[in-house]
């Protein structure tokens, strides 16, 4: 006998997934504007260092207190690979890109992560396939993001666009590496040590590029929120989301992030709410439901 529709399964049985999904959509929907403010006065490398160093200072003591270093064992190589793919490389290129292309375009390009995730998941041993409806959901969500941002494809640098390709690839590889190689390592350990490793790598460059005068209050607040909320807290929630709905489905939050940014612009910055934005919200929600639907085995 067939089970209840997947949408009802998600909404009623797995409330934890819904809460984690909603939290990540908001937390990773606000960094674009914060990055824009921060890089107006500090370099991308300094911002990467500040964000990773503060995040590491929060998480590494927790790792040590829990004895998490022993859980890494021989998995240092995949952990460093995750740090490079999810943090070290994409953050630098994203921060640089936001100096030269619009935030709308950056959000639209990052929303391609789920599609790349679908393509590379089988290479990392992910056996469960999304199926036609899941893939259709990814495409519908991408169209929705395009409607929300209004297809703002203006860019002043081809190099920035090429850099965004590395951002998308890195964000798609990160969850796949975690799912395939780091399943037995506590999430706080992976997060904390990855941030610490990136902070160490970027420290020499940050010292050379350190601002000669204290940045403005707005920049300092932006850096603080990026580090504490959008990094340390967000990574813990994101790992929990991966465990709940898988590495591919977890990246669908990149569809909702531009929607959150657009809604914040309407409510806070009094921007105009267009018909395209309304249609885009509907498409994003529909696509996300289809792409994150969980297959429930049939029972007799």
C-alpha positions as semicolon CSV with decimal commas, in nm:
position;residue;x (nm);y (nm);z (nm)
1;X;0,000;0,000;0,000
2;X;0,142;0,341;-0,097
3;X;0,262;0,580;0,167
4;X;0,148;0,939;0,216
5;X;0,274;1,197;-0,036
6;X;0,632;1,307;0,023
7;X;0,531;1,666;0,096
8;X;0,316;1,557;0,389
9;X;0,597;1,329;0,508
10;X;0,839;1,623;0,520
11;X;0,596;1,867;0,678
12;X;0,452;1,636;0,945
13;X;0,699;1,354;1,011
14;X;1,032;1,527;0,971
15;X;0,984;1,866;1,133
16;X;1,354;1,877;1,221
17;X;1,444;1,888;0,851
18;X;1,200;2,173;0,788
19;X;1,335;2,378;1,080
20;X;1,697;2,325;0,977
21;X;1,615;2,403;0,615
22;X;1,434;2,725;0,708
23;X;1,713;2,838;0,942
24;X;1,981;2,786;0,679
25;X;1,777;2,966;0,417
26;X;1,771;3,275;0,638
27;X;2,124;3,255;0,780
28;X;2,286;3,206;0,440
29;X;2,047;3,447;0,273
30;X;2,188;3,756;0,445
31;X;2,567;3,733;0,381
32;X;2,557;3,891;0,033
33;X;2,474;4,237;0,165
34;X;2,713;4,195;0,459
35;X;2,996;4,099;0,225
36;X;2,921;4,402;0,008
37;X;2,960;4,628;0,312
38;X;3,273;4,456;0,442
39;X;3,477;4,453;0,119
40;X;3,416;4,825;0,074
41;X;3,688;4,891;0,335
42;X;3,888;4,567;0,377
43;X;4,036;4,327;0,122
44;X;3,879;3,988;0,047
45;X;4,177;3,806;0,201
46;X;4,144;4,002;0,526
47;X;3,772;3,924;0,534
48;X;3,836;3,552;0,481
49;X;4,090;3,555;0,763
50;X;3,865;3,747;1,001
51;X;3,564;3,530;0,929
52;X;3,754;3,200;0,966
53;X;3,963;3,309;1,265
54;X;3,664;3,428;1,468
55;X;3,468;3,119;1,375
56;X;3,761;2,897;1,476
57;X;3,795;3,075;1,810
58;X;3,434;2,981;1,881
59;X;3,440;2,619;1,762
60;X;3,792;2,491;1,834
61;X;3,753;2,512;2,216
62;X;3,438;2,302;2,181
63;X;3,632;2,051;1,970
64;X;3,907;2,024;2,229
65;X;3,664;1,995;2,519
66;X;3,486;1,707;2,348
67;X;3,807;1,529;2,249
68;X;3,715;1,574;1,886
69;X;4,073;1,573;1,759
70;X;4,095;1,200;1,829
71;X;3,796;1,143;1,601
72;X;3,983;1,269;1,296
73;X;4,230;0,982;1,289
74;X;4,356;0,935;0,934
75;X;4,096;1,165;0,784
76;X;4,307;1,479;0,784
77;X;4,342;1,478;0,406
78;X;3,966;1,477;0,330
79;X;3,914;1,730;0,610
80;X;4,165;1,968;0,452
81;X;4,009;1,900;0,113
82;X;3,672;2,001;0,256
83;X;3,825;2,315;0,408
84;X;3,967;2,417;0,071
85;X;3,653;2,331;-0,130
86;X;3,391;2,473;0,104
87;X;3,577;2,765;0,262
88;X;3,926;2,859;0,151
89;X;3,880;2,880;-0,225
90;X;3,514;2,981;-0,274
91;X;3,507;3,251;-0,006
92;X;3,805;3,433;-0,154
93;X;3,663;3,430;-0,506
94;X;3,313;3,518;-0,385
95;X;3,441;3,816;-0,187
96;X;3,645;3,932;-0,486
97;X;3,351;3,887;-0,722
98;X;3,125;4,102;-0,505
99;X;3,364;4,390;-0,572
100;X;3,299;4,367;-0,945
101;X;2,959;4,207;-1,013
102;X;2,614;4,265;-0,869
103;X;2,493;4,072;-0,567
104;X;2,195;3,957;-0,773
105;X;2,423;3,796;-1,028
106;X;2,635;3,637;-0,755
107;X;2,323;3,488;-0,596
108;X;2,198;3,359;-0,930
109;X;2,528;3,188;-1,004
110;X;2,553;3,031;-0,659
111;X;2,201;2,893;-0,703
112;X;2,348;2,657;-0,964
113;X;2,512;2,457;-0,682
114;X;2,231;2,196;-0,657
115;X;2,255;2,121;-1,028
116;X;2,631;2,065;-0,999
117;X;2,570;1,860;-0,685
118;X;2,338;1,628;-0,877
119;X;2,608;1,576;-1,141
120;X;2,894;1,498;-0,901
121;X;2,706;1,305;-0,631
122;X;2,743;0,964;-0,804
123;X;3,121;1,018;-0,816
124;X;3,121;1,021;-0,436
125;X;2,912;0,708;-0,386
126;X;2,573;0,876;-0,337
127;X;2,339;0,604;-0,462
128;X;1,999;0,762;-0,410
129;X;1,890;0,948;-0,721
130;X;1,657;1,244;-0,732
131;X;1,453;1,109;-1,023
132;X;1,268;1,313;-1,286
133;X;1,062;1,513;-1,035
134;X;1,368;1,599;-0,830
135;X;1,564;1,719;-1,130
136;X;1,258;1,911;-1,251
137;X;1,246;2,077;-0,910
138;X;1,606;2,192;-0,944
139;X;1,533;2,345;-1,284
140;X;1,213;2,512;-1,163
141;X;1,401;2,657;-0,865
142;X;1,672;2,798;-1,089
143;X;1,409;2,966;-1,307
144;X;1,254;3,109;-0,991
145;X;1,584;3,259;-0,880
146;X;1,625;3,415;-1,224
147;X;1,281;3,574;-1,190
148;X;1,358;3,709;-0,842
149;X;1,687;3,873;-0,935
150;X;1,545;3,996;-1,266
151;X;1,823;3,835;-1,472
152;X;2,065;4,111;-1,374
153;X;2,358;3,981;-1,580
154;X;2,563;4,298;-1,571
155;X;2,925;4,238;-1,485
156;X;3,240;4,441;-1,519
157;X;3,489;4,155;-1,511
158;X;3,509;3,824;-1,693
159;X;3,758;3,717;-1,429
160;X;3,494;3,760;-1,160
161;X;3,254;3,539;-1,353
162;X;3,521;3,272;-1,393
163;X;3,590;3,297;-1,022
164;X;3,223;3,235;-0,949
165;X;3,254;2,904;-1,134
166;X;3,509;2,797;-0,873
167;X;3,271;2,914;-0,601
168;X;2,990;2,697;-0,738
169;X;3,214;2,392;-0,780
170;X;3,352;2,431;-0,429
171;X;3,011;2,463;-0,267
172;X;2,893;2,151;-0,451
173;X;3,204;1,949;-0,362
174;X;3,197;2,034;0,008
175;X;2,883;1,839;0,107
176;X;2,986;1,549;-0,117
177;X;3,324;1,521;0,057
178;X;3,157;1,526;0,397
179;X;2,905;1,260;0,301
180;X;3,165;1,029;0,146
181;X;3,474;1,064;0,365
182;X;3,388;1,244;0,690
183;X;3,073;1,069;0,805
184;X;3,231;0,942;1,127
185;X;3,388;1,272;1,229
186;X;3,180;1,501;1,455
187;X;3,049;1,801;1,267
188;X;3,189;2,050;1,518
189;X;3,534;1,896;1,465
190;X;3,513;1,924;1,087
191;X;3,388;2,281;1,107
192;X;3,627;2,402;1,373
193;X;3,942;2,249;1,228
194;X;3,851;2,357;0,873
195;X;3,809;2,717;0,985
196;X;4,132;2,701;1,184
197;X;4,325;2,562;0,886
198;X;4,196;2,834;0,655
199;X;4,273;3,104;0,912
200;X;4,633;2,983;0,937
201;X;4,672;2,981;0,557
202;X;4,528;3,330;0,514
203;X;4,704;3,487;0,815
204;X;5,025;3,593;0,632
205;X;4,830;3,757;0,348
206;X;4,593;3,925;0,593
207;X;4,887;4,070;0,786
208;X;5,029;4,225;0,469
209;X;4,690;4,366;0,367
210;X;4,568;4,467;0,715
211;X;4,388;4,807;0,705
212;X;4,592;5,101;0,828
213;X;4,296;5,247;1,017
214;X;4,005;5,101;1,209
215;X;3,715;5,015;0,975
216;X;3,377;5,176;1,027
217;X;3,118;5,039;1,268
218;X;2,912;4,901;0,980
219;X;3,207;4,699;0,851
220;X;3,294;4,566;1,197
221;X;2,934;4,461;1,259
222;X;2,917;4,294;0,917
223;X;3,234;4,097;0,986
224;X;3,107;3,994;1,329
225;X;2,772;3,869;1,197
226;X;2,942;3,688;0,909
227;X;3,179;3,510;1,149
228;X;2,951;3,426;1,442
229;X;2,611;3,374;1,280
230;X;2,681;3,297;0,915
231;X;2,988;3,081;0,983
232;X;3,022;2,915;1,324
233;X;2,650;2,870;1,387
234;X;2,559;2,810;1,023
235;X;2,807;2,527;0,967
236;X;2,678;2,333;1,266
237;X;2,323;2,364;1,136
238;X;2,429;2,279;0,780
239;X;2,593;1,953;0,885
240;X;2,277;1,859;1,071
241;X;2,078;1,935;0,756
242;X;2,308;1,713;0,547
243;X;2,244;1,425;0,786
244;X;1,870;1,476;0,756
245;X;1,813;1,520;0,383
246;X;2,145;1,432;0,214
247;X;2,425;1,631;0,050
248;X;2,244;1,708;-0,277
249;X;1,911;1,815;-0,128
250;X;2,084;2,027;0,137
251;X;2,229;2,254;-0,133
252;X;1,877;2,354;-0,241
253;X;1,899;2,628;0,024
254;X;2,089;2,825;-0,241
255;X;1,752;2,871;-0,414
256;X;1,592;3,029;-0,109
257;X;1,889;3,253;-0,023
258;X;1,824;3,505;-0,305
259;X;1,455;3,503;-0,212
260;X;1,544;3,597;0,146
261;X;1,771;3,874;0,019
262;X;1,496;4,008;-0,207
263;X;1,238;4,000;0,075
264;X;1,479;4,184;0,306
265;X;1,521;4,450;0,038
266;X;1,145;4,502;0,022
267;X;1,086;4,513;0,397
268;X;1,400;4,695;0,511
269;X;1,524;4,894;0,212
270;X;1,175;4,969;0,074
271;X;1,260;4,825;-0,267
272;X;0,984;4,768;-0,521
273;X;0,814;4,427;-0,518
274;X;0,774;4,330;-0,883
275;X;0,553;4,069;-1,048
276;X;0,869;3,878;-1,137
277;X;0,963;3,860;-0,771
278;X;0,623;3,722;-0,679
279;X;0,639;3,458;-0,952
280;X;0,997;3,381;-0,853
281;X;0,903;3,317;-0,490
282;X;0,634;3,070;-0,600
283;X;0,872;2,888;-0,835
284;X;1,148;2,872;-0,575
285;X;0,915;2,717;-0,318
286;X;0,771;2,468;-0,568
287;X;1,114;2,372;-0,697
288;X;1,255;2,329;-0,347
289;X;0,970;2,098;-0,245
290;X;1,022;1,880;-0,553
291;X;1,401;1,872;-0,524
292;X;1,405;1,790;-0,151
293;X;1,125;1,534;-0,157
294;X;1,232;1,215;0,014
295;X;1,146;0,883;-0,142
296;X;0,967;0,662;0,107
297;X;0,984;0,289;0,029
298;X;0,647;0,134;-0,053
299;X;0,505;-0,120;0,191
300;X;0,251;-0,394;0,147
